[in-house]
Amino acid sequence: GDREDQNEDLQARQSRPAQAVLRHLRRSHEEPN
């Protein structure tokens, strides 16, 4: 149903930024200012 589609969309939106944040954290770890 619509709710299922929305739930999948939310998970997709959340998973993508999470990966970006992890990459950012790794960069900040490897290259401290």
Secondary structure, 3 states (H helix, E strand, C coil): CHHHHHHHHHHHHHHHHHHHHHHHHHHHHHCCC
